[in-house]
Structure formats: C-alpha cells, structure tokens
C-alpha cells in the first residue's frame, strides 16, 4: 500500500500544489493525488466557484514547461502522482456536450502521460431522481467506453469513485458501471465515507469492504461523525448532518477497515482526503476544520502505523 496526499489540503495556501509536494515529502507520503479544475468544465456553478483553490491543475492552462517543472519537483523528492481528478460531467446526453466532455477528458489523459501519472479519476455527476438514474447510467457507460479506449492507447487507467448523488453511490453500483463498460483499464475507487454519506448504515460497511476485488484500485480515507445541533456541518444526501474529524476519532474505524481491505488483497494507493471542497461546504465550515498541515501529518502517522 502507498500513502497519497490529496491536494485539497493546500487549497488555501498561496504555494498551492508545490506546498502539497512539500508536506507529502515532509510527513512521509510517497504520492500525491491532484485535483483537476472545475472552472473549465461544461458549466460553472456557484459550487464550482467555491471549490477553486491554489492546488488545482487544468490541462488547458498548463503549458509544456510547467508540466516539466512539476514533474521535476516531484522527482526531486521521490514522489509520484496516484491520480488526477477530472470533474467533467459524464452523464450528459446532448451530443455537443458529450463531445466537449470527451475532449476535456482526453486532455486530462494527455496531462497524466506528461506527468507520468497512471490514472485519471472521473466523476459520475449528480443524479437527483430514480427516473433520471437509468438515463444517466447509460450516458455514463457510453462516455466511459470512449474515454477508456483512448486512455488505453496512452497506457492510462480510468477510475470511477463511489460518491453520493451519483450513478455510483456504492460498490455494487460502481461494479455495474465497470462491467457494462467492459474496459480492462477501468478501475474503481472505494470511498467508504461517501458510501456512508449516501445512506449505507455504519454497520453495513463491513459488507462493502468484503466486496473488494481486483476491480478496486484505490481507497480514499477521511473521517466524520454524525452530528446534531452543531453550528457548522456537512449535510449528506439523506439529510443527516456530519462533522469532519481526524482519521482516528470519527465513526469509521479505519484500523479495522484497512485490515479488512488488506485481507481482500488490496495493495493500491490509500489517498488521505482532507475535507473535500467539492462537497460544497461554506467558508464557515473551513474555519472549523483542523489546520491542513496538522491534519496531513496526523493522518500520515495514523496510516503508517496501520500499514507498516
């Protein structure tokens, strides 16, 4: 297992992605996981504006010399990239939007090649009703087939993640997408807290980890606890409020679940995800979460003890 630091940890730091690299090296991570930009996706929403940070990359704003400099900075500290996220809608049905989405994702694949990154992580974006689900699922499969075929020619894997309000809220749904796409380079990311946000009871997460097989290439780790009457929370898709915690003190017992993942044969990157701005939290929320450098350091210490 390799430890990777998600770049949102330096979202508000003026050194941005370079600071992520410094913290990763300082605290004992071997990889970083980079946020792609949302601003140049197919639409710009209030939430996508709130997500913007100094840690993000966008292929259209990253010339060749910048790519070389980023690669050199990583190599100088013996770090690599576990994946680059690409927040491009993949459930759109209008042909012109599908063409734009594919073009954007191909540019992310090319960026991954330039940075010697093995994978890009895609987004099966919001699905707000059961009637909408099957249409979104079908569009998701069609676009994933096309981008996976292009990525295969460049030696890059495509990742789909368990995430609330999407076509992949849990492993069963992600595996259904995986199997319909049928591409060898399509893999799954299990984010257990996202599964929890989507309404899976805590007691049922054991069953989720028992489903891990060769299709699961990455784990995201973060922690929360259910909350009530707290001034600043994150509200999951079921209406339940949560507050972010450190890895050791939230509702999810990561010592137990990482041991379970290892028993299932998992040996891929473990990405520590400092509170993700794409969840749409207010700035007041960010004032209440622990400082990012302290969180990154304590998470590394906690995870190193488990996977040693």
C-alpha positions, -999 to 999 in steps of 0.1 A, spaced: 0 0 0 12 35 -8 1 67 10 -11 96 -11 -20 131 0 -50 147 -18 -41 182 -30 -72 200 -14 -51 201 17 -34 232 2 -65 247 -13 -60 280 5 -22 280 7 -6 305 -17 21 279 -26 -7 255 -37 4 223 -54 40 230 -45 31 231 -9 13 197 -12 45 183 -25 65 197 4 40 184 30 38 150 14 76 146 15 79 160 50 52 138 65 61 105 48 37 102 19 50 86 -12 24 101 -36 1 130 -41 -34 130 -57 -42 161 -77 -75 179 -81 -84 189 -116 -101 223 -122 -138 226 -122 -139 261 -136 -134 250 -172 -159 221 -171 -191 223 -191 -208 247 -167 -197 270 -139 -219 269 -108 -217 286 -75 -204 254 -60 -177 250 -86 -165 286 -79 -163 277 -42 -141 247 -49 -114 267 -66 -80 265 -50 -43 270 -55 -38 233 -56 -57 226 -88 -45 219 -124 -62 223 -157 -46 209 -189 -56 239 -210 -38 262 -186 -6 241 -182 20 245 -209 48 221 -216 74 239 -195 50 239 -165 44 202 -168 82 196 -169 87 217 -138 60 199 -119 75 165 -129 110 177 -118 97 189 -84 81 155 -78 111 135 -88 134 157 -67 115 145 -36 110 109 -49 72 114 -51 48 103 -77 11 110 -86 -15 84 -77 -42 101 -100 -55 134 -113 -92 141 -108 -112 154 -137 -145 170 -127 -161 167 -161 -198 157 -164 -201 121 -178 -239 117 -177 -248 144 -202 -270 133 -232 -267 162 -256 -242 152 -284 -223 185 -284 -218 183 -246 -207 147 -249 -181 158 -275 -168 185 -251 -166 161 -222 -146 136 -242 -123 163 -255 -117 175 -219 -111 141 -206 -86 133 -234 -67 164 -224 -65 151 -188 -52 117 -201 -25 135 -221 -16 155 -189 -14 123 -170 11 109 -196 32 140 -194 33 138 -156 39 100 -155 6 96 -137 -10 62 -140 -47 72 -138 -73 99 -140 -104 99 -118 -137 107 -134 -170 120 -120 -204 103 -125 -221 135 -116 -253 144 -98 -284 122 -102 -314 137 -84 -342 112 -90 -348 75 -96 -363 82 -130 -331 101 -140 -308 73 -129 -310 48 -158 -306 75 -184 -276 89 -166 -262 54 -162 -265 47 -199 -248 80 -208 -221 73 -182 -213 39 -198 -212 53 -233 -187 81 -225 -166 59 -202 -162 34 -231 -149 61 -254 -125 77 -229 -113 44 -216 -105 33 -252 -84 65 -258 -67 62 -224 -57 26 -231 -38 37 -262 -18 60 -238 -13 35 -210 -36 54 -185 -62 39 -163 -97 55 -157 -111 55 -122 -147 57 -111 -154 65 -75 -182 57 -50 -199 90 -44 -233 101 -31 -259 115 -55 -242 99 -85 -246 68 -106 -220 51 -84 -231 56 -47 -217 22 -36 -195 -6 -48 -224 -26 -63 -233 4 -85 -197 11 -94 -192 -26 -104 -223 -24 -125 -208 5 -144 -175 -13 -146 -190 -44 -160 -211 -26 -186 -181 -6 -199 -160 -37 -201 -127 -19 -204 -96 -36 -188 -82 -2 -178 -113 9 -160 -109 6 -122 -129 16 -91 -121 38 -61 -138 29 -28 -146 60 -7 -163 44 24 -173 77 39 -190 87 7 -209 54 9 -218 63 45 -230 98 33 -252 81 7 -271 63 34 -254 30 39 -255 23 77 -222 21 95 -228 -15 104 -230 -24 67 -196 -10 58 -181 -44 66 -201 -59 38 -189 -31 15 -153 -40 22 -160 -77 17 -168 -69 -19 -133 -56 -27 -116 -75 -55 -92 -67 -84 -115 -41 -98 -108 -18 -67 -75 0 -74 -76 28 -48 -91 37 -14 -100 72 -2 -98 77 35 -113 105 56 -135 105 87 -166 121 100 -191 116 128 -229 121 127 -238 154 143 -269 172 156 -273 208 167 -238 216 155 -233 251 141 -213 240 110 -218 207 94 -218 189 61 -253 175 52 -252 142 33 -277 132 6 -300 115 32 -303 148 52 -281 136 80 -255 161 93 -219 153 97 -188 170 111 -153 162 98 -129 146 123 -93 132 122 -89 97 110 -87 81 144 -118 96 161 -146 95 136 -174 70 131 -154 49 106 -129 25 122 -101 27 97 -78 3 116 -105 -23 111 -114 -15 75 -78 -12 62 -70 -45 77 -101 -59 60 -90 -44 27 -56 -60 30 -72 -93 37 -92 -89 5 -58 -85 -14 -59 -47 -18 -24 -32 -22 -30 0 -40 -28 37 -31 -45 50 0 -54 86 -5 -59 108 26 -86 133 16 -87 164 37 -123 178 37 -132 179 0 -144 213 -12 -164 197 -40 -189 187 -13 -199 224 -13 -193 234 23 -194 271 33 -164 291 42 -176 290 78 -171 252 77 -135 256 67 -128 278 96 -138 250 119 -118 221 104 -83 214 118 -54 232 101 -44 213 69 -7 207 77 -16 193 111 -43 171 95 -19 158 69 8 150 94 -15 132 119 -32 113 91 2 101 78 13 90 113 -20 71 118 -19 54 85 18 45 87 11 26 119 -17 6 102 1 -4 70 36 -10 84 
